[in-house]
Amino acid sequence: MAEDSKTLYERLGGAEGVTSIAGDIVDIHMANPVINSRFKDSKPDELKVLVRDFFAAGSGGPNNYKGKDMLTAHKGMNLNETEMISTIDDVLEGLG
């Protein structure tokens, strides 16, 4: 299959690649002093599954995501600009 006809999910490495990316992103968030307090009550292994399923569903892979939509999940968190930029930087690092 030509690279340009593959889904983003396939280009990210399919199930294995997306699982790795999701794990990396959660680990990076947990280690990030700017935002890690936001995850103090979370269960990292469960969060990794949600992130994996979210990325898979959004990139053309299996749609097994059962979590909240982004607006609902983050409503009332009052993230400041520094936290938001730091979160985006973590995701970009995880994708790198």
C-alpha distances in whole Angstrom, upper triangle without the diagonal:
4,6,8,7,7,11,13,14,11,11,15,14,14,17,19,18,19,22,23,23,25,28,28,29,31,33,33,35,37,38,38,42,42,40,40,44,41,40,43,43,40,38,35,33,33,33,29,28,29,27,24,24,25,22,19,21,21,17,15,16,19,22,25,27,30,32,34,32,33,36,38,37,38,41,44,43,44,42,43,41,41,40,37,36,36,34,31,32,31,28,27,28,26,23,24
4,5,5,7,11,13,14,11,11,15,15,15,19,20,19,20,23,24,23,26,28,28,28,31,33,33,34,37,38,38,41,41,39,40,43,41,40,43,44,40,39,36,34,35,33,30,29,30,28,25,25,25,22,20,22,21,17,16,17,21,23,26,28,31,33,34,32,32,35,37,37,38,41,44,42,43,41,42,40,40,39,36,35,35,33,30,30,30,27,25,27,25,22,22
4,5,5,9,10,12,9,8,11,12,13,17,18,16,17,21,21,20,22,25,24,25,28,29,29,31,34,34,34,38,37,36,37,40,38,37,40,41,37,36,33,32,32,30,27,27,27,25,22,23,23,19,18,20,18,15,14,16,19,22,25,26,29,30,32,30,30,33,35,34,35,38,41,39,40,37,38,36,36,35,32,31,31,29,26,27,26,23,22,23,22,18,19
4,6,8,9,12,11,9,13,14,15,19,20,18,19,22,22,21,23,26,26,26,29,31,30,31,34,35,35,38,37,36,37,40,38,37,40,41,37,37,34,33,33,31,28,28,28,25,23,23,22,19,18,19,17,14,14,16,19,22,25,25,29,30,31,29,28,31,34,33,34,36,40,38,39,36,37,35,35,34,31,30,31,29,26,26,27,23,22,24,23,19,20
4,7,9,11,10,10,13,14,14,18,20,18,18,22,23,22,24,27,27,27,29,31,31,32,35,36,36,40,39,37,38,41,38,37,41,41,37,36,34,33,32,31,28,27,27,25,22,22,22,19,17,18,17,13,12,14,17,19,23,24,28,29,30,28,28,31,33,33,34,36,40,39,40,37,39,37,37,36,33,32,33,30,27,28,28,25,24,26,24,21,22
4,7,8,6,6,10,11,10,14,16,14,15,18,19,18,20,23,23,23,26,28,28,29,32,33,33,37,36,34,35,38,35,34,38,38,34,33,30,29,29,27,24,23,23,21,19,19,19,16,14,15,14,11,9,11,14,17,20,21,25,26,27,26,26,29,31,30,31,34,37,36,37,35,36,35,35,33,31,30,30,28,25,26,26,22,21,23,21,18,19
4,5,5,6,9,10,9,12,15,13,12,16,17,16,18,21,21,21,23,26,26,26,29,31,31,34,33,31,32,35,32,31,34,34,31,30,28,26,26,24,22,20,20,18,16,15,15,12,10,11,10,7,6,8,11,13,17,18,21,22,24,22,22,25,27,26,28,30,34,33,34,32,33,32,32,31,28,27,28,25,22,24,23,20,19,21,19,16,18
4,5,5,6,9,9,12,13,11,10,14,15,13,15,18,18,17,20,22,22,23,26,27,27,31,30,28,28,31,29,28,31,32,28,28,25,24,24,22,19,19,18,16,14,14,13,10,9,10,9,5,6,8,12,14,16,17,20,21,22,20,20,23,25,24,25,28,31,30,31,29,30,28,29,27,24,24,24,21,19,20,20,16,15,17,16,12,15
4,5,5,7,5,8,10,8,7,11,12,11,12,16,16,16,19,21,21,22,25,26,26,30,29,27,27,30,28,26,30,30,26,25,22,21,21,19,17,16,16,13,11,11,11,8,6,8,8,5,5,5,9,11,13,14,18,19,21,19,19,23,24,23,25,28,31,29,31,29,31,29,29,27,25,24,24,21,19,21,19,16,16,18,15,12,15
4,5,5,5,8,10,9,9,12,13,13,15,17,18,19,21,23,23,25,27,28,29,32,32,30,30,33,31,29,33,33,29,28,25,23,23,22,19,18,19,17,14,14,15,12,10,12,12,8,8,8,11,14,16,17,21,22,24,23,23,27,28,27,28,31,35,33,35,32,34,32,32,30,28,27,27,24,22,23,22,18,18,19,17,14,16
4,5,7,11,11,9,10,13,13,12,15,17,17,18,21,22,22,24,26,27,27,31,31,29,29,33,31,29,33,33,29,28,25,24,24,23,20,20,20,17,15,16,16,12,11,14,13,9,10,11,14,17,19,19,23,24,25,24,24,27,29,27,28,31,34,33,34,31,32,31,30,29,26,25,25,23,21,21,20,17,16,17,15,12,13
4,6,9,9,6,6,10,10,9,11,14,13,14,17,18,18,20,22,23,24,28,27,26,26,29,27,26,29,29,26,25,22,21,21,19,16,16,17,14,12,13,13,10,9,13,12,9,10,10,13,16,17,17,21,21,23,22,21,25,27,25,26,29,32,30,31,28,30,28,28,26,24,23,22,20,18,18,17,14,13,14,12,9,11
4,7,6,4,6,9,9,9,12,14,14,16,18,19,20,22,24,25,26,29,29,28,27,31,29,27,30,30,27,25,22,20,21,20,17,16,18,15,12,14,15,12,10,14,14,11,12,10,13,16,17,18,22,22,25,24,24,27,29,27,28,31,34,32,34,31,33,31,31,29,27,26,25,23,21,21,19,16,16,16,14,11,13
4,6,5,6,8,10,11,12,14,15,16,18,20,21,22,24,26,27,30,30,28,28,31,29,27,30,30,26,24,21,19,20,19,16,15,16,14,11,12,13,10,8,11,12,10,10,7,10,13,14,15,19,20,23,22,23,26,27,25,27,30,33,32,34,31,33,32,32,29,27,27,26,23,22,23,21,18,18,19,15,13,16
4,6,5,6,9,10,11,12,14,15,17,18,20,21,23,24,26,29,30,27,26,29,27,25,27,27,23,21,19,16,16,16,13,12,13,12,9,10,12,10,8,11,13,11,11,8,9,12,12,14,17,18,21,21,22,25,26,24,26,29,32,30,33,31,33,32,32,29,27,27,26,23,22,23,21,18,19,19,16,14,17
4,6,5,6,9,10,11,12,14,16,17,18,20,21,23,24,28,29,26,25,28,27,24,27,27,23,21,18,16,17,17,13,12,15,13,10,12,14,12,11,14,16,14,14,12,13,15,15,16,19,20,23,24,24,27,28,25,27,31,33,31,33,31,33,32,31,29,27,27,26,23,22,22,20,17,18,18,14,13,15
4,5,5,6,9,10,11,12,14,15,16,18,20,21,22,26,26,25,24,27,26,24,26,27,23,21,18,17,18,17,13,13,15,13,10,12,13,10,10,14,14,12,13,11,13,16,16,17,20,20,23,23,22,26,27,24,26,29,32,30,32,29,31,30,29,26,25,24,23,20,19,19,17,14,15,14,11,10,12
4,5,5,6,8,10,10,12,14,15,16,18,20,21,25,25,22,22,25,23,21,24,24,20,19,16,15,15,14,10,10,11,9,6,8,10,7,7,10,11,9,11,9,11,13,13,13,16,17,19,19,18,22,23,21,22,26,28,26,28,26,28,27,26,24,22,22,21,18,17,18,15,12,14,14,10,9,12
4,6,5,6,9,10,11,12,14,15,17,18,20,24,24,22,21,23,22,19,22,22,18,16,13,11,12,11,8,8,10,8,5,8,11,9,9,12,14,13,14,12,12,14,13,13,16,16,19,19,19,23,23,21,22,26,28,26,29,26,28,28,27,24,23,23,21,18,18,19,16,14,15,15,11,11,14
4,5,5,6,9,10,11,12,14,15,17,18,22,23,21,20,23,22,19,22,22,19,17,14,12,14,13,9,11,13,11,8,12,13,11,12,15,16,15,17,15,16,17,17,17,19,19,21,22,21,25,25,22,24,27,29,27,29,26,28,27,26,23,22,22,20,18,17,17,14,12,14,12,9,9,11
4,5,5,6,9,10,10,12,14,15,16,20,20,18,18,21,20,18,21,22,18,17,14,13,15,13,9,11,12,9,8,11,12,9,11,14,14,13,15,14,16,17,17,16,19,18,20,20,18,22,23,20,21,25,27,24,26,23,25,24,23,20,19,19,17,14,14,14,11,9,10,9,6,6,9
4,5,5,6,9,10,11,12,14,15,19,19,17,16,19,17,15,18,18,15,14,11,10,11,9,6,8,9,5,5,9,9,8,10,13,13,13,15,14,15,15,14,13,15,14,16,17,16,19,20,17,18,22,24,22,24,21,23,23,22,19,18,18,16,13,13,14,11,9,11,11,8,9,12
4,6,5,6,9,10,11,12,14,18,19,16,15,18,17,14,17,17,14,12,9,8,10,9,5,8,10,8,8,11,12,11,13,16,17,16,19,17,18,18,17,16,18,16,19,20,18,22,22,19,20,24,25,23,25,22,24,24,23,20,19,20,17,14,15,15,12,11,13,12,8,11,13
4,6,5,6,9,10,11,12,16,17,15,14,18,17,15,17,19,16,15,11,12,14,11,9,12,13,10,10,14,14,13,15,18,18,17,20,19,20,21,20,18,20,19,21,21,19,23,24,20,20,24,26,23,25,22,23,22,21,18,18,17,15,13,13,12,9,9,10,9,5,8,10
4,5,5,6,9,10,10,14,14,12,12,15,14,13,16,17,14,14,11,12,13,10,8,12,12,8,10,13,12,11,14,17,16,16,19,18,20,20,19,17,19,17,18,18,16,19,20,17,17,21,22,19,21,18,20,19,17,15,14,14,12,9,10,10,6,6,9,8,5,8,10
4,5,5,6,9,10,13,14,11,10,13,12,9,12,14,11,10,7,9,10,7,6,10,10,8,10,13,13,13,15,17,17,18,21,20,20,20,19,16,18,15,17,18,16,19,19,16,16,20,21,18,20,17,19,20,18,15,15,16,13,10,12,12,9,9,12,11,9,12,14
4,5,5,6,9,12,14,12,10,13,13,11,13,15,12,12,8,10,12,10,9,13,14,12,13,16,16,16,18,21,21,21,24,22,23,23,22,20,21,19,21,21,19,22,23,19,19,23,24,20,22,19,21,21,19,16,17,17,14,12,14,13,9,10,13,11,9,13,14
4,5,5,6,10,11,10,9,13,13,11,14,16,14,14,11,13,15,13,11,15,16,13,14,18,17,16,19,22,21,21,24,23,25,25,24,21,23,20,21,22,19,22,23,19,19,22,23,20,21,18,19,18,16,13,14,14,10,9,11,10,6,8,10,8,7,11,12
4,5,5,8,9,7,6,10,9,8,11,13,12,13,10,13,14,11,11,15,14,12,14,17,16,16,19,21,20,21,24,24,25,24,23,20,21,18,19,19,17,19,20,16,15,19,19,16,17,14,16,16,14,11,12,12,9,7,10,10,6,8,11,10,10,13,15
4,6,8,10,8,5,8,9,7,9,11,10,11,8,12,13,11,11,15,15,14,16,19,18,18,21,23,23,24,27,26,26,26,24,22,22,19,20,21,19,21,21,17,17,20,20,17,19,16,18,18,16,13,15,15,12,11,14,13,10,12,15,13,12,16,17
4,6,9,8,6,10,11,10,11,14,13,14,12,15,17,14,14,18,18,17,19,22,21,21,24,26,25,26,29,28,29,29,27,25,26,23,24,24,22,24,24,21,20,23,23,19,21,18,18,19,16,13,15,15,12,11,14,13,10,13,15,13,12,16,17
4,5,6,5,9,10,10,12,15,15,16,14,17,19,16,16,20,19,17,19,22,21,21,24,26,25,26,29,28,30,29,28,25,26,23,23,23,20,22,23,20,18,21,21,17,18,15,15,15,12,10,12,12,8,9,12,10,8,12,13,12,12,16,17
4,6,5,7,10,11,12,15,15,17,16,19,21,18,19,22,22,20,23,25,24,24,27,29,28,29,32,32,33,32,31,28,28,25,25,25,22,24,24,21,19,21,21,17,17,14,14,15,11,10,13,13,10,11,14,13,11,15,17,15,16,20,20
4,6,8,9,11,13,16,16,19,17,21,21,18,19,23,22,20,23,25,23,23,27,28,26,28,31,31,32,31,30,27,27,24,23,23,20,21,22,19,16,19,18,14,14,11,10,11,8,6,10,10,7,9,12,11,11,14,16,15,16,19,20
4,5,6,8,10,13,13,15,14,18,18,15,16,19,18,16,20,22,20,20,24,25,24,25,29,28,29,28,27,24,24,20,20,20,17,18,19,15,13,16,15,12,12,9,10,11,9,6,9,10,7,7,11,11,10,13,15,15,15,18,20
4,5,5,7,10,10,12,11,15,16,13,15,18,17,16,19,21,20,21,24,25,25,26,29,29,29,28,26,23,23,20,20,21,18,20,20,16,15,18,17,14,15,13,14,15,13,10,12,14,10,10,14,14,11,14,17,16,15,19,20
4,5,5,9,10,13,13,17,17,15,17,20,19,18,21,23,22,23,26,27,27,29,32,31,31,30,28,25,24,21,20,21,19,20,19,16,14,17,15,12,14,12,14,16,14,11,14,16,13,12,16,17,15,17,20,19,19,22,24
4,6,8,8,12,12,16,15,13,15,18,16,15,19,21,19,20,24,24,24,26,29,28,28,26,25,22,21,17,17,18,15,16,16,12,11,13,12,9,11,10,12,14,13,10,12,14,12,11,15,16,14,15,19,19,18,21,23
4,6,5,8,8,12,12,9,12,15,14,13,17,18,18,19,22,23,23,25,28,26,26,25,23,20,19,16,16,18,16,17,16,13,12,15,15,12,14,13,16,18,16,13,14,16,14,12,15,17,14,15,19,18,17,20,22
4,6,8,10,13,13,12,15,17,17,17,20,21,21,22,25,26,26,28,31,30,29,28,25,23,22,19,19,21,19,20,19,15,15,17,17,14,16,15,18,20,18,15,17,19,17,15,19,20,17,19,22,21,20,23,25
4,7,9,12,12,11,14,16,15,16,19,20,20,22,25,25,26,28,30,29,28,26,24,21,19,16,17,19,18,19,17,14,14,16,16,14,17,17,20,22,21,17,19,22,19,17,21,22,19,20,24,23,22,25,27
4,6,9,8,7,10,12,12,13,15,17,17,19,21,22,22,25,27,25,24,23,20,18,16,14,15,17,16,18,16,13,14,16,17,14,18,17,20,22,21,17,18,21,18,16,19,20,17,18,21,21,19,22,25
4,6,5,6,9,10,11,12,14,16,16,18,20,21,22,24,26,24,23,22,19,17,16,14,16,18,18,20,19,15,17,19,20,18,21,20,23,25,24,20,21,23,20,18,21,22,18,18,22,21,19,22,24
4,5,5,6,9,10,10,12,14,15,16,18,20,21,22,24,22,22,21,18,16,16,14,16,19,18,21,20,16,17,20,21,19,22,20,23,24,22,19,20,21,18,16,18,19,15,16,19,18,15,18,21
4,5,5,7,9,10,11,13,14,15,17,18,20,21,23,20,19,19,16,15,15,14,17,19,19,22,21,17,19,22,24,22,25,23,26,27,26,22,22,24,21,18,20,21,18,17,20,19,16,19,21
4,5,5,6,9,10,11,12,14,15,17,18,20,22,19,18,17,14,12,12,11,13,16,17,19,18,15,17,20,22,20,23,22,25,26,26,22,22,24,22,19,20,22,18,18,21,21,18,20,23
4,5,5,6,8,10,10,12,14,15,16,18,20,18,18,16,14,12,12,10,12,14,14,17,16,12,14,17,19,17,20,19,22,23,22,18,18,20,18,15,17,18,15,14,18,18,15,17,20
4,5,5,6,8,10,10,12,14,15,16,18,16,16,16,13,12,13,12,14,16,15,19,18,15,17,20,22,20,23,21,24,24,23,20,19,20,18,15,16,18,14,13,16,16,12,14,17
4,5,5,6,8,10,10,12,14,15,17,14,13,13,10,9,10,10,13,15,15,19,18,15,18,21,23,22,25,23,26,27,26,23,22,23,21,18,19,20,17,15,19,19,15,16,20
4,5,5,6,9,10,10,12,14,16,14,13,11,9,7,8,6,9,11,12,15,14,12,14,17,20,19,22,20,23,24,24,20,19,21,20,16,17,19,17,14,18,19,15,16,20
4,5,5,6,8,10,10,12,14,13,13,12,11,9,10,9,11,12,11,15,15,12,14,17,20,18,21,19,22,22,22,18,17,18,17,13,14,16,13,11,14,15,12,13,16
4,5,5,6,9,10,11,12,10,10,11,9,8,11,11,14,14,14,18,18,16,18,21,24,22,24,23,25,25,25,22,20,21,20,16,16,18,15,12,15,16,12,12,16
4,5,5,6,8,10,11,9,8,7,6,5,8,9,12,12,13,17,17,15,17,20,23,22,25,23,26,26,26,23,22,23,22,18,18,20,18,15,18,19,16,15,19
4,5,5,6,9,11,10,10,8,8,5,8,8,10,9,10,14,14,12,14,18,21,20,22,20,23,23,24,21,18,20,20,16,16,18,16,13,16,18,15,14,18
4,6,5,6,9,8,10,9,10,9,12,12,13,12,12,16,17,15,17,20,23,22,24,22,24,23,23,21,18,19,19,15,14,16,15,11,13,15,12,11,15
4,6,5,6,5,6,7,8,8,12,13,15,14,15,18,19,18,20,23,26,25,27,25,28,27,27,25,22,23,23,19,18,20,18,15,16,18,15,13,17
4,6,6,5,6,4,7,6,10,11,13,12,13,17,17,16,19,21,25,24,26,25,27,27,28,25,23,24,24,20,19,22,20,17,18,20,18,16,20
4,6,7,9,8,10,9,13,13,14,12,12,15,17,16,18,20,24,23,25,23,25,25,25,23,20,21,22,18,17,19,18,15,16,19,16,15,18
4,6,9,9,12,12,15,16,17,15,15,19,20,19,21,24,27,26,27,25,27,26,27,25,22,22,23,19,17,19,19,15,15,18,15,13,16
4,7,8,11,12,16,17,19,17,18,21,22,22,24,26,30,29,30,29,31,30,31,28,25,26,26,23,21,23,22,18,19,21,19,16,19
4,6,9,11,14,16,18,17,18,22,23,22,24,27,30,29,31,29,32,31,31,29,26,27,27,23,22,24,22,19,20,21,18,16,20
4,6,8,12,14,17,17,18,22,22,21,24,26,30,29,31,30,33,32,33,30,28,29,28,25,24,26,24,21,22,24,21,19,22
4,6,9,11,13,13,16,19,19,18,21,23,27,26,29,28,31,31,31,28,26,28,27,24,23,26,24,20,22,24,21,20,24
4,6,9,12,13,16,19,18,17,20,22,26,25,28,27,30,31,31,28,26,28,27,24,23,26,24,21,23,25,21,21,24
4,6,9,9,12,15,14,13,16,19,22,22,24,24,27,27,28,25,23,25,24,21,21,23,21,18,21,23,20,19,23
4,7,9,12,14,13,12,16,17,21,21,24,23,27,28,29,25,24,26,26,22,22,25,23,20,24,25,22,22,26
4,7,9,11,10,8,12,14,17,17,20,20,23,24,25,22,20,23,22,19,20,23,20,18,22,23,20,21,25
4,6,8,6,5,9,11,14,14,17,17,21,22,24,20,19,22,22,18,19,22,21,19,22,24,22,22,26
4,6,5,6,9,10,14,14,17,17,20,21,22,19,17,20,21,17,17,21,20,17,20,23,21,21,25
4,6,5,6,8,12,12,14,13,16,17,19,16,13,16,17,14,14,17,17,15,18,20,19,19,22
4,6,5,6,10,10,12,12,15,16,19,16,14,17,18,15,16,20,19,18,20,23,22,22,26
4,6,5,9,10,13,14,17,19,21,18,16,20,20,17,18,22,21,20,23,25,24,24,28
4,6,9,9,12,12,16,18,19,16,14,18,18,15,16,19,18,17,20,22,21,22,25
4,6,6,8,8,12,14,16,12,11,15,15,13,14,18,17,16,19,21,20,22,25
4,6,8,9,13,15,17,15,14,17,18,16,17,21,20,20,23,25,24,25,28
4,5,8,12,15,17,14,14,18,18,17,19,22,21,21,24,26,26,27,30
4,6,9,12,13,11,11,15,15,13,16,19,18,19,22,23,23,25,27
4,6,10,11,10,10,14,14,14,16,18,19,19,22,23,24,25,28
4,7,8,6,6,10,11,10,12,15,15,16,18,20,20,22,24
4,6,5,6,9,10,11,12,14,15,17,19,20,21,23,25
4,5,5,6,8,10,11,12,14,15,16,18,20,21,22
4,5,5,6,9,10,10,12,14,15,16,18,20,21
4,6,5,6,9,10,10,12,14,15,16,18,20
4,5,5,6,9,10,11,12,14,15,17,18
4,5,5,6,9,10,10,12,14,15,16
4,5,5,6,9,10,10,12,14,15
4,5,5,6,9,10,11,13,14
4,5,5,6,9,10,11,12
4,5,5,6,9,10,10
4,5,5,6,9,10
4,5,5,6,9
4,5,5,6
4,5,5
4,5
4
